[in-house]
Amino acid sequence: MGLEEYWVAISRGGVLYGAGFFVTRHFVVTSVGCLPDACLGSEVELRTARGLGLRGIVDEIAEDVGLVLVHVVVPPRTDYPTPQADRAVKGDTWRAPYRPGPALPALSG
């Protein structure tokens, strides 16, 4: 699995809201800033780096830490990347390929 395959674009009604990333095969995490008006049970559209469209349902909103957990609803026998666990170490580089709007800077570190 390449680095880009962890990311998903998140949209609603065809409008791109931002991005998230797979934390398990069935869950994506994103920031509250990407889905500011999300409520439990609301549906979102997910698109993987390979272009696969998936359906997502907001499962949990943790306002205190600014995160939203989205349950990935996958049709049977759908092939898509499964995240592999690893450890981050001090000095690892990272970047976020999506952002909520073109006027906002891309995140990296």
C-alpha positions as CSV (number, residue, x, y, z in Angstrom):
1,M,0.0,0.0,0.0
2,G,1.5,3.3,-1.1
3,L,1.3,6.5,1.1
4,E,-1.4,8.0,-1.1
5,E,-3.8,5.1,-0.7
6,Y,-4.5,5.9,3.0
7,W,-6.2,9.1,2.0
8,V,-9.8,9.6,0.9
9,A,-11.5,12.7,-0.4
10,I,-14.7,13.5,1.5
11,S,-17.7,15.2,-0.2
12,R,-21.4,15.7,0.0
13,G,-23.7,16.3,-2.9
14,G,-20.6,16.4,-5.2
15,V,-19.0,19.2,-3.2
16,L,-15.5,18.5,-1.9
17,Y,-15.3,19.2,1.9
18,G,-11.8,17.9,2.6
19,A,-10.0,14.6,3.3
20,G,-9.6,11.9,5.8
21,F,-7.6,8.7,6.1
22,F,-8.3,5.1,6.8
23,V,-7.5,4.1,10.4
24,T,-8.9,0.6,9.8
25,R,-10.5,-1.1,6.8
26,H,-14.0,0.1,7.9
27,F,-13.3,3.5,9.4
28,V,-12.0,6.9,8.2
29,V,-11.0,9.8,10.5
30,T,-11.2,13.4,9.5
31,S,-11.2,16.8,11.3
32,V,-14.3,18.6,12.4
33,G,-13.1,21.4,10.2
34,C,-13.7,19.2,7.1
35,L,-17.2,18.4,8.1
36,P,-18.3,21.4,10.2
37,D,-22.0,20.7,9.9
38,A,-21.8,16.9,10.3
39,C,-24.3,15.2,12.6
40,L,-24.4,11.5,13.7
41,G,-25.8,9.3,11.0
42,S,-25.2,11.8,8.2
43,E,-23.9,10.4,4.9
44,V,-20.8,11.4,3.1
45,E,-19.2,10.4,-0.2
46,L,-15.7,8.9,0.0
47,R,-13.2,8.6,-2.9
48,T,-10.0,6.6,-2.5
49,A,-6.7,7.6,-4.1
50,R,-7.4,4.9,-6.7
51,G,-10.7,6.6,-7.6
52,L,-13.0,4.1,-5.9
53,G,-16.2,5.7,-4.6
54,L,-17.5,4.5,-1.2
55,R,-20.3,5.5,1.0
56,G,-19.6,6.8,4.6
57,I,-21.8,7.4,7.6
58,V,-20.7,9.7,10.4
59,D,-20.4,7.4,13.4
60,E,-18.8,9.7,16.1
61,I,-18.0,13.3,16.5
62,A,-15.4,14.2,19.2
63,E,-15.7,18.0,19.3
64,D,-13.2,18.2,22.2
65,V,-10.4,16.9,20.0
66,G,-11.7,18.1,16.7
67,L,-12.2,14.7,15.0
68,V,-15.0,12.9,13.2
69,L,-15.1,9.1,12.7
70,V,-16.8,7.9,9.6
71,H,-17.9,4.3,9.1
72,V,-17.1,3.1,5.6
73,V,-20.0,1.2,4.1
74,V,-18.5,-1.2,1.5
75,P,-20.4,-3.3,-1.0
76,P,-19.5,-7.1,-0.8
77,R,-16.4,-8.2,-2.6
78,T,-15.1,-4.7,-3.1
79,D,-11.3,-4.5,-3.4
80,Y,-9.7,-1.5,-1.7
81,P,-6.6,-0.8,0.3
82,T,-6.3,-2.1,3.8
83,P,-4.1,0.1,6.1
84,Q,-1.0,-1.5,7.5
85,A,0.0,-0.6,11.0
86,D,3.4,1.0,11.6
87,R,5.1,3.3,14.1
88,A,5.9,6.9,13.6
89,V,9.2,8.0,14.8
90,K,10.6,11.5,15.4
91,G,11.6,13.1,12.2
92,D,9.2,11.2,9.9
93,T,7.8,13.5,7.2
94,W,4.1,13.8,6.4
95,R,1.8,15.7,4.2
96,A,-2.0,16.0,3.6
97,P,-2.8,15.9,-0.1
98,Y,-6.3,17.5,0.3
99,R,-7.5,20.6,2.0
100,P,-10.9,22.2,2.5
101,G,-10.3,25.1,0.1
102,P,-7.7,26.3,-2.4
103,A,-7.1,29.4,-0.3
104,L,-5.9,27.3,2.6
105,P,-2.3,26.0,2.7
106,A,-1.6,22.3,2.3
107,L,-0.5,20.7,5.5
108,S,2.9,19.0,5.9
109,G,5.5,18.5,8.5
